[in-house]
Amino acid sequence: MPGRFARGPGGVGRRRGDPVARPMEWDFGALGLPGRYKLLVALVTPRPIAFVSTRGRDGVDNAAPFSFFNVLADDPPIVIVSIERRSDGRSKDSGRNILETGEFVVNMVDEDLLERMHLCSVEFPSEVSEFAQAGLTAAPARQVAAPLIAEAPVSMECRLHTRVPFEKRDLVIGGIVWLHVRDGIVDPQTLRVTADYAPVGRLYANLYTRTRDRVALDQNAYVEAMRRLGRV
Ligand SMILES: Cc1cc2nc3c(=O)[nH]c(=O)nc-3n(C[C@H](O)[C@H](O)[C@H](O)COP(=O)(O)O)c2cc1C
């Protein structure tokens, strides 16, 4: 693997007694692209998946997953999706549609939708709709022309706020303008999300993780620490 790295105690670049040094470390600028990708996607996990639906200017409905994605703020309510360009420099269909129409929908993926989402990562030709290929149902959105994926538990209608172009990819910053949630997921009185909502996360390659195995922390430890600080 290209790049400088240290392996094992006393390895290259490791200074004895350096409190920051780890058994393996990389100069990230010097690490080649395949290694960088491999390490980042497998170490920074699980990542949420944006199953992005768009409508092209030609009227073709497109759907594709993106896990270089997150919701970055609630005020303003924004999402960021990182869309790489293809090896010939052309935009992926999702990126082209978002930049041309200024609209997209981020659908969340649960276990029922997992296989269909994965199928939609195939590079189907632009004129072929993933909705038909994967057996997805397009439902009308409220504020944007792009369709919702009816099978998704959660869909967020978004308008393009800013495109941040890089050499090989576009970061698409979108503002959320409308939220749809399947019945039974949110308590309408408290707005609490129930444990019935179990989106999947991406690990790497064709590996995903479920989110049903949850850990509840003891609130008392937090309150106790705040008390020691005199904050409560
Ligand atoms: C779970 C998953 C996550 C993905 N994340 C990204 C991503 O963050 N950025 C990206 O450019 N491609 C990502 N891809 C690949 C795209 O989904 C793939 O290139 C797809 O063909 C794009 O479709 P489109 O041309 O219809 O937009 C991902 C694929 C999978 C299966």
The ligand as an SDF file (V2000), in Angstrom:
LIG
                    3D

 31 33  0  0  0  0  0  0  0  0999 V2000
  -24.9330    1.8370    0.2330 C   0  0  0  0  0  0  0  0  0  0  0  0
  -24.2970    2.6000   -0.8970 C   0  0  0  0  0  0  0  0  0  0  0  0
  -23.7810    3.8660   -0.6700 C   0  0  0  0  0  0  0  0  0  0  0  0
  -23.2320    4.6160   -1.7230 C   0  0  0  0  0  0  0  0  0  0  0  0
  -22.7310    5.8630   -1.4370 N   0  0  0  0  0  0  0  0  0  0  0  0
  -22.2770    6.6350   -2.4420 C   0  0  0  0  0  0  0  0  0  0  0  0
  -21.8340    7.9620   -2.1620 C   0  0  0  0  0  0  0  0  0  0  0  0
  -21.8400    8.4450   -1.0260 O   0  0  0  0  0  0  0  0  0  0  0  0
  -21.4080    8.7260   -3.2200 N   0  0  0  0  0  0  0  0  0  0  0  0
  -21.4090    8.2520   -4.4840 C   0  0  0  0  0  0  0  0  0  0  0  0
  -21.0440    8.9870   -5.4000 O   0  0  0  0  0  0  0  0  0  0  0  0
  -21.8250    6.9930   -4.7770 N   0  0  0  0  0  0  0  0  0  0  0  0
  -22.2790    6.1790   -3.7930 C   0  0  0  0  0  0  0  0  0  0  0  0
  -22.7310    4.9160   -4.0720 N   0  0  0  0  0  0  0  0  0  0  0  0
  -22.7660    4.4610   -5.4720 C   0  0  0  0  0  0  0  0  0  0  0  0
  -24.0150    4.9890   -6.2130 C   0  0  0  0  0  0  0  0  0  0  0  0
  -25.2000    4.5300   -5.5810 O   0  0  0  0  0  0  0  0  0  0  0  0
  -23.9810    4.4640   -7.6660 C   0  0  0  0  0  0  0  0  0  0  0  0
  -22.8900    5.0700   -8.3350 O   0  0  0  0  0  0  0  0  0  0  0  0
  -25.2580    4.6870   -8.4600 C   0  0  0  0  0  0  0  0  0  0  0  0
  -25.1620    3.9860   -9.6820 O   0  0  0  0  0  0  0  0  0  0  0  0
  -25.5340    6.1400   -8.7980 C   0  0  0  0  0  0  0  0  0  0  0  0
  -26.7400    6.1510   -9.5230 O   0  0  0  0  0  0  0  0  0  0  0  0
  -27.2600    7.3270  -10.4270 P   0  0  0  0  0  0  0  0  0  0  0  0
  -26.3670    7.4500  -11.6430 O   0  0  0  0  0  0  0  0  0  0  0  0
  -28.6370    6.8750  -10.8070 O   0  0  0  0  0  0  0  0  0  0  0  0
  -27.2510    8.5720   -9.6130 O   0  0  0  0  0  0  0  0  0  0  0  0
  -23.2120    4.1030   -3.0420 C   0  0  0  0  0  0  0  0  0  0  0  0
  -23.7030    2.7990   -3.2660 C   0  0  0  0  0  0  0  0  0  0  0  0
  -24.2240    2.0570   -2.2060 C   0  0  0  0  0  0  0  0  0  0  0  0
  -24.7330    0.6660   -2.4510 C   0  0  0  0  0  0  0  0  0  0  0  0
  1  2  1  0
  2  3  1  0
  2 30  2  0
  3  4  2  0
  4  5  1  0
  4 28  1  0
  5  6  2  0
  6  7  1  0
  6 13  1  0
  7  8  2  0
  7  9  1  0
  9 10  1  0
 10 11  2  0
 10 12  1  0
 12 13  2  0
 13 14  1  0
 14 15  1  0
 14 28  1  0
 15 16  1  0
 16 17  1  0
 16 18  1  0
 18 19  1  0
 18 20  1  0
 20 21  1  0
 20 22  1  0
 22 23  1  0
 23 24  1  0
 24 25  2  0
 24 26  1  0
 24 27  1  0
 28 29  2  0
 29 30  1  0
 30 31  1  0
M  END
$$$$
